[in-house]
């Protein structure tokens, strides 16, 4: 599972050849969520502040996330994405 970004204790990753719909995984301590890249729908539980940060990062990088989704579907290494500033 490649990590594509990390910021403020949050790890963002994607699995190779993962199931549809296009999504990414975010971990923060013991918490984990998945975020649908096309809709922004979140599954799982996260602290409110960390969730706001992930969604802000997602808004800034949706195009890059879709590109990485396609790379992972082809079992290719996704590209790193800049952390939240």
C-alpha positions, 0 to 999 in steps of 0.5 A, a space after each residue: 500500500 503506497 503512501 502518497 502523502 503525509 501531513 500533521 500525523 495523517 497518512 494518505 495511501 492507495 492500494 494497488 488494483 483496489 475495488 471501485 469506486 475510485 477512493 483513497 485511504 487516510 489514517 490518523 492514529 487508530 482512525 481510518 477513513 476512505 474518501 471517494 475521489 469523485 464525490 468526496 463521500 467519507 466512510 469510517 471515523 476520524 476526529 473532526 479536525 483531522 477530517 477537515 484537514 483531509 477534506 481540504 487536502 482532497 479539494 486541492 488534489 482531486 485531479 492528482 488523486 484520479 491520476 494516481 488511482 489510474 496508476 494503481 489500477 495498472 499496478 504502477 507506483 503512484 506519484 507523491 502528492 504535496 502535503 497540506 500546507 
